[in-house]
Amino acid sequence: MGGFSLMHWLVFGVVAILILGGGRFSNMMGDVAKGIKNFKKGMAEEDEPTRIEGQRAAPEPSYRSESERVREER
């Protein structure tokens, strides 16, 4: 009670393919695969800061932390 068996899922899948049509279902799965591939590609690329034309890069902070001052003194 309350759980679906493998047979229930198979029947559901067959009915979904019949309703949506084989080509449409195939196209949806292809789009999902392309999306996953593009996501992985985007995650693999190095994050380079993009600079918008006409804007200057953010200035570096004018203060130094205590640990930076101690390192410079050594």
N, C-alpha and C positions, 0 to 999 in steps of 0.2 A: 504494500500500500504506500502510495506517495512517491515511489521511485519508478523511473522508466528503465525498462530492460533494453538490451541491444536491439531486439526485434522492433520495439516501439520507435527507436531512433531511425532504423532502416526504413520503416514504413513512412515516417515523417519526411525523410530525405527524398524518397521516391515521389511522394505527393508534391513536395516543394519543387522538384525538377519538372514534374508534369505541369504544374500551375505556371511556373516562371518560364518554362521552355528551356531546352538544353543550351541553346546559343546564348541566351541572356544570362543564364547561370554561369556559363563558361566565361563570359565577358566580365561579370562581377568578380569572379575569382582571379582573373588576370589583372584587374584593377587593384585588387587587394595585394597581389604579389608585387606589382610595380610600386605601390605605396611603401611596402616593407623594404624593398630594395633601395628606394630613394632615401628612406629613413636611415638605413644602415650606412649608405654612402655619405649622408650628411653628418652622421656621428663619427665617421672615420676621418673626415677632413679636419685639418687643424683649424682651430678657432683663431682666425686672424682678425684683428680689429678693422672694421671697415671704416673708411674715411669718406665722408660725404663731401663732395666738391664745394668749396666756399667756406667750409668750417675748419677751424684750427683744432689741433689736437688738444686735449685737456692738459693744463699745466701740471707739473709735478708739485706735490705739496711743499710748502716753504718751511715746514718744521721737520725736525729729525727726532726719532724716538730715542729713548735712553740707551737702548741696546746698540743703535747705530753709532751714537756718540762714543760709547765705550769701545766699540770695534775700531773706530778711527784713531782713538788715542793710543792703541796698542801698536 
